[in-house]
Amino acid sequence: MMEDHKVKVVVTQSDCPHYAVGDEIYFTGACIDTTKSAKLCMVALNAIYPFAYAARRGGSVKPTPVQCPDCAECVKFQVMLDE
């Protein structure tokens, strides 16, 4: 069985009313830790999912911003392991 790593996603830029710079979203295994996390919309989840999944499974996550595909309200996220 593969080890699950904890993952943190941080908002680094936001023109969206749902996010502020510095908001954090935490994943523990396959689930969002709702006790520690900012809200997460479905469109943003679609953007960060492949990177959060790779980090969770131990893959390399380079420090590259991930942008939400909602063009009208740009949000950029940074996906990293939660140490």
C-alpha positions in Angstrom: 0.0 0.0 0.0 1.3 3.4 -0.9 2.0 6.0 1.8 -0.3 9.1 1.9 1.5 12.4 2.4 -0.3 15.4 3.8 -0.6 18.2 1.2 -1.1 22.0 1.7 -2.3 24.4 -1.0 -1.8 28.1 -0.5 -3.4 30.9 -2.5 -0.6 33.2 -3.8 -2.7 35.5 -6.0 -6.4 36.2 -6.1 -8.9 38.3 -8.0 -11.7 36.1 -6.9 -14.2 37.0 -4.1 -13.9 33.4 -2.7 -10.2 33.5 -2.0 -7.7 35.8 -0.2 -3.9 35.6 -0.6 -2.6 33.3 2.1 -5.7 31.1 2.3 -4.7 27.5 2.9 -6.4 24.2 2.0 -5.2 21.0 3.6 -5.5 17.4 2.3 -5.1 14.4 4.6 -5.1 11.4 2.4 -7.9 11.6 -0.1 -9.9 14.1 2.0 -9.9 17.8 2.5 -9.3 18.7 6.1 -12.3 20.9 6.6 -11.3 21.9 10.2 -8.2 23.7 8.9 -9.0 24.6 5.3 -10.4 27.6 3.6 -13.3 26.9 1.3 -12.6 25.2 -2.0 -14.7 25.7 -5.1 -15.2 22.9 -7.7 -13.4 24.9 -10.5 -10.3 25.5 -8.3 -10.3 21.8 -7.2 -10.2 20.8 -10.9 -7.1 22.8 -11.4 -5.1 21.7 -8.3 -6.3 18.1 -8.2 -3.6 16.5 -10.3 -0.8 18.3 -8.4 -2.3 17.6 -5.0 -2.8 13.9 -5.9 0.8 13.6 -7.1 2.1 15.2 -3.9 -0.1 12.9 -1.8 1.3 9.8 -3.5 4.9 11.0 -3.0 5.5 12.5 -6.5 7.7 15.5 -7.0 5.9 18.8 -6.9 7.9 21.7 -8.3 7.2 25.2 -7.0 5.1 26.3 -9.9 1.9 28.2 -9.5 -1.3 26.5 -10.5 -4.0 28.7 -11.9 -7.7 28.3 -11.6 -9.2 28.0 -15.1 -12.0 30.5 -14.3 -10.7 33.3 -16.6 -12.8 36.1 -15.1 -11.4 35.6 -11.6 -7.8 34.6 -11.6 -6.6 32.6 -8.6 -3.1 31.1 -8.3 -2.3 28.3 -5.9 1.0 26.8 -4.7 0.8 23.0 -4.0 3.3 21.6 -1.5 3.8 18.9 1.1 2.5 19.8 4.5 5.5 19.2 6.7 
